[in-house]
Amino acid sequence: MGIKYVYVAGPLSSSGNYLENVRVAVRAAEELRAMGYVPFVPHLSALWQLISPHCEYEYWLPMDLDWIDRCDAVLRLPGESRGADEEVKYAISQGKPVFLEITCLSK
C-alpha cells in the first residue's frame, strides 16, 4: 500500500507571521488533496489555541507525534521551526518518508 495520509509539518509561531504560516500550510494541504492525498494540517489547531490559550507547546507536540504515527508520510514546509524539526526527526525514527517538496510526492 502506498502513501495516502500526509502530515504537513512547518512553521506556525516560531518564524514569520502566524496567520501566513497557517495559510501556507492550508495551501499545501489543498495541493496534496488535489493530488489524491489526505492531508493532516496541525496548523489548524491555531483556532483551538485561540479558544484555549492555556495550552503550551508541550501540550501540542505529543499529540502531533501521535498523528504522525497515523500518517504514511510527512511533508516538511520551508522555514525555521523547532516543532517541525522535532516532527521530522520523529517521523524518520519511525521509518516514515519525509518530503521537502510537494512535487516529490507523485501518485
Secondary structure, 3 states (H helix, E strand, C coil): CCCCEEEEECCCCCCCCHHHHHHHHHHHHHHHHHCCCEEECHHHHHHHHHHCCCCCHHHHHHHHHHHHHHCCEEEECCCCCHHHHHHHHHHHHCCCCEECCHHHCCC
